[in-house]
């Protein structure tokens, strides 16, 4: 399958729960995608890093597809209370998810 010339490389880090929906949404836009398994630093959760080749003029469509398919959610982490007589963990809400996206211009692209 032939694609339009790649002008930008988008790197999208998404939560593992959202990756299938995100890949289907991007696949419907007919842009090349490479899926790399990755792990988040803050919570150590599994993520996916999607490398997306963008031809000229599709960046807004791709961003809209990612915004629709990658949602934020609140999860609770059990954190022990300091100074408590019993080390009972207290659930603390943390917002996770969504997508972190970087878009870079491509000076040269070759496929062989």
C-alpha positions in Angstrom: 0.0 0.0 0.0 1.4 3.4 -1.1 1.2 6.3 1.3 1.6 10.1 0.7 5.0 11.4 1.4 5.8 11.6 5.1 6.4 15.2 6.3 6.0 14.9 10.1 6.6 12.2 12.7 4.1 12.2 15.5 5.0 10.3 18.7 2.0 9.6 20.9 2.3 7.9 24.3 -1.1 6.4 25.2 -2.3 4.1 28.0 -2.5 0.4 27.3 -6.3 0.5 27.8 -6.6 3.0 24.9 -4.2 1.7 22.4 -6.5 -0.6 20.4 -9.1 2.1 20.0 -6.4 4.6 19.0 -4.8 2.3 16.5 -8.2 1.6 14.8 -9.0 5.3 14.7 -5.6 6.1 13.2 -5.8 3.2 10.8 -9.1 4.6 9.5 -7.2 7.7 8.5 -4.8 5.6 6.4 -1.6 6.8 8.1 1.3 4.5 8.8 1.7 3.5 12.5 4.4 1.7 14.5 3.4 0.4 17.9 6.1 0.2 20.6 5.4 -1.2 24.0 6.6 1.2 26.8 6.3 1.8 30.5 5.4 5.0 32.2 7.9 6.6 34.7 5.5 8.1 37.3 3.3 5.1 38.0 5.2 2.4 36.2 2.2 1.5 34.1 2.2 -0.1 30.7 1.8 2.3 27.9 2.1 2.2 24.1 4.3 4.6 22.1 2.8 5.1 18.7 5.0 6.4 15.9 2.7 7.9 13.2 3.9 9.1 9.8 2.0 12.2 8.8 1.7 13.5 5.3 1.1 17.2 4.8 -2.3 18.5 6.1 -3.6 15.6 8.3 -2.1 16.5 11.7 -5.4 18.0 13.0 -7.4 14.9 11.9 -4.9 12.6 13.6 -4.9 14.7 16.8 -8.7 14.7 16.9 -8.7 10.9 16.5 -6.3 10.6 19.4 -8.3 13.0 21.6 -11.5 10.9 20.9 -9.9 7.6 21.6 -7.5 8.3 24.5 -9.3 9.4 27.6 -8.2 10.5 31.1 -9.4 8.6 34.1 -9.0 8.8 37.8 -7.3 5.9 39.6 -6.7 5.6 43.3 -3.2 4.9 44.7 -2.8 3.5 48.2 -0.3 5.7 50.1 0.6 5.1 53.7 -0.2 8.0 56.0 2.9 9.4 57.7 2.8 9.6 61.5 -0.2 7.2 61.7 0.1 4.6 64.5 -1.0 1.9 62.1 0.4 2.0 58.5 -3.0 2.0 56.9 -2.8 3.1 53.3 -5.0 6.0 52.3 -6.5 6.1 48.8 -5.3 9.2 46.9 -6.9 10.1 43.5 -4.5 10.5 40.6 -5.6 11.5 37.0 -4.0 9.2 34.4 -4.4 8.6 30.8 -5.0 10.8 27.8 -2.2 11.0 25.3 1.2 12.8 25.3 1.9 13.9 21.7 5.1 15.2 20.1 5.2 16.2 16.4 8.5 16.7 14.6 9.3 17.7 11.0 10.8 15.0 8.9 13.8 16.1 6.8 14.3 12.8 5.1 12.2 9.6 4.8 13.2 6.4 3.0 11.5 3.1 2.9 13.2 0.0 1.5 
